[in-house]
Amino acid sequence: MSIIVAKNIHRKFGKDKLITHVLKGIDISIEEGEFVAIMGKSGAGKSTLMYQLSVLDEPTEGTVEIDGTEVVDLNEREKTEFRLNTLGYVFQDYALVPDLSAEENVMIPLLMKGMPWEEAKLQAKKSIDEVGMVGKYPNLPSELSGGEQQRVAIARAIAGKPKILFADEPTANLDTVSGTQVVDLITSLNKNHGQTVVMVTHEREYAMGCNRIIHMEDGLVTNIEYLGRFGRGE
Amino acid sequence: MRALRIGLLLGFRQIQRANFWTTSLIIFVMMLTFLNLIAVSGILVGLIAGAEVAVREYATGDIIISAKDDEDRILDTQTFIRELESFPEITAYSVRYDGGGTLEANYKERRDLTGERDTAAVTVTGIDPIMEDEMTHLSELVVDGEYLSPDDEGKMLIGVYFLAEYAENFGDVFDTVENVKPGSIVRLSVGNISKEFEVKGIVESKVDEVNFTTFIPEREFRRLFNRLDRNADQIVVRVVDPDRNAEIKEALINSGLDDFAKIRTYEENVPKFLTDIKNTFDLLGTFIGSIGIIVASITIFIIIFINALSRKRHIGILKGIGIDRHVIEVAYVIQAAFYAVTGSLLGALVTYGFLIGYFDRNPISFPFSDGIMVADPYSTFIKFVVLFIITLIAGFIPAWIIVKQNTLNSILGRK
């Protein structure tokens, strides 16, 4: 069953004669529990596509249906609520709130969902444990390494049990070892918990754990590569 | 409620992790703004309040008794005084007899009898020196010579505005006599009756009523002015608790004393123009303080704007992960509220813990009063509320400007 169905997605930037046509009519559907990587060179439009699919941006043309909701029709407030309740995000530079501890960073979206304080605290600790950061709850982002911060960002993204996890080049700012650990963590979420994941990456090596790689070039999908149910040769 | 709770968490954590010195500086600015708002009007109003305190202390006391509107003097003054003495709340009083006369000096040295005489029209007040001193501490105002003794005959105190040497600083506006010092002999004429007096002392005060008066013992006054009925013109009264003077006035009226005289509290006796000046100064102080509020609100605006702008990406990310924009706005408003409350509390502490006491002990010496500082708690609270609300608005607007920007543009740092 498709959890994301995007049809004829166009995204243009600028006005009048200075229009840049970044996405030129993309049709894509992603199944529930699938792990999809979007790959391509810089400027291919992969991040822009992910922003359309993750309700962070609005296509100039086309429709995006997520979990049965036509998201293009939502107003700003509904989009924010939709993102909170349905989607999880991992950004390339961790994007943690610098003034909050690891635990509080994870708690914030849970509190926003209306979870009581103590319950949110417990859930945050559980999620932090899950990403292998046991005992790092009170640490500020500045007291964590890049890889650790990205793990906390993943904990924040999954704590609310989102239907889809979006990861925008989550390894871009990490060394190889940390990058591999982060991708393994995302892969295991998909493998063990059936988490739907859409990940943008430059590195083919990191995409090898996916079920499917969508190759893009110049705003169009040029190739779809199937890697098997759980990737890496399986 | 949810937005408030999460906004509080975000706001307080930002304050907690902010640079200590930056936060201290902002709070210091807010404290100065609060002081500007309270202290400027407080000192301006204090100028008049200081004058009022002086008038109450050195001239009128807490209750002023004078002739009824349809009478020339206080009726049956001696009976009135006996009644007055039965009130334990009254700590001191002074009976005064007022009249006008002509003071002449240097007449013994005058060679040219056709030339102009050295005279001045003066107000004469007959007093019991001891009772007046207990009541208004008149002896403390003697700047040259000595105070009157109860058994003095032919001695007077003269207010400085009648002396050319003192009054010349004010230009040629007062009717004065020249070369009069303690020991000088002057002649006081009332109608056809004249009497020589030796100037025993010169009195000077920031209360003009004192400077404009010549004081002589009441016995001599009555003789000179032929006031044999002993009915006085004014009785000034000091009570144990000045704040309860209205109650004591009521008690005096209830005992029937208002049949003999008009009884007013000090506050009722204050001329309207003085109250108007006080209100005008208060308004002026508030206006000057308002400029301070505008400066402070701009400061807060800039601080919050820079703070929010430097965190624009984090704001975008928070919105991106589903945090309602109101939560983020609340976080910045909380910061502004923290600065306003902390600054105002410190300002209030400085005002009530130090400044008011300091100015009471060391009044600012103005020509017409010893300026104190007045900060009525109610009006201070109102000014705090105004400052607080304006600061909240100044904190909200920049946060609103940044937060309303497109989420993705904020995340990507695009304009």
Contacts between the chains, C-beta under 8 A, distances in Angstrom:
chain1	res1	chain2	res2	distance
A	51	B	408	5.8
A	56	B	320	5.8
A	56	B	407	6.1
A	56	B	408	4.8
A	56	B	411	7.1
A	57	B	408	4.8
A	77	B	324	7.7
A	80	B	319	6.3
A	80	B	322	5.7
A	80	B	323	7.5
A	80	B	324	6.1
A	80	B	325	7.3
A	81	B	322	6.8
A	81	B	324	7.9
A	82	B	322	7.9
A	83	B	320	6.7
A	83	B	321	6.8
A	83	B	322	4.3
A	84	B	321	7.1
A	84	B	322	2.5
A	84	B	323	7.4
A	85	B	322	7.1
A	87	B	322	7.7
A	88	B	321	7.9
A	89	B	317	8.0
A	89	B	320	6.0
A	89	B	321	5.6
A	91	B	317	6.6
A	91	B	320	7.9
A	91	B	411	7.2
A	95	B	313	7.6
A	95	B	314	7.3
A	95	B	317	4.3
A	95	B	411	7.7
A	97	B	10	7.2
A	97	B	13	7.8
A	97	B	314	5.7
A	97	B	317	7.9
A	97	B	318	6.9
A	98	B	17	7.2
A	98	B	314	7.2
A	99	B	10	7.4
A	99	B	13	4.1
A	99	B	14	5.1
A	99	B	16	7.1
A	99	B	17	4.3
A	100	B	9	7.7
A	100	B	10	7.5
A	100	B	13	5.5
A	104	B	9	6.9
A	104	B	13	7.1
A	108	B	6	6.4
A	108	B	9	7.7
A	108	B	10	7.7
A	108	B	318	7.5
A	108	B	321	7.8
A	108	B	323	6.4
A	109	B	321	5.5
A	109	B	322	5.8
A	109	B	323	6.9
A	111	B	2	7.1
A	111	B	5	6.9
A	111	B	6	5.2
A	111	B	9	7.7
A	112	B	2	6.9
A	112	B	6	6.1
A	112	B	322	6.2
A	112	B	323	5.5
A	112	B	324	6.7
A	112	B	327	7.0
A	114	B	2	6.3
A	140	B	17	7.6
A	156	B	321	7.1
A	157	B	321	7.6
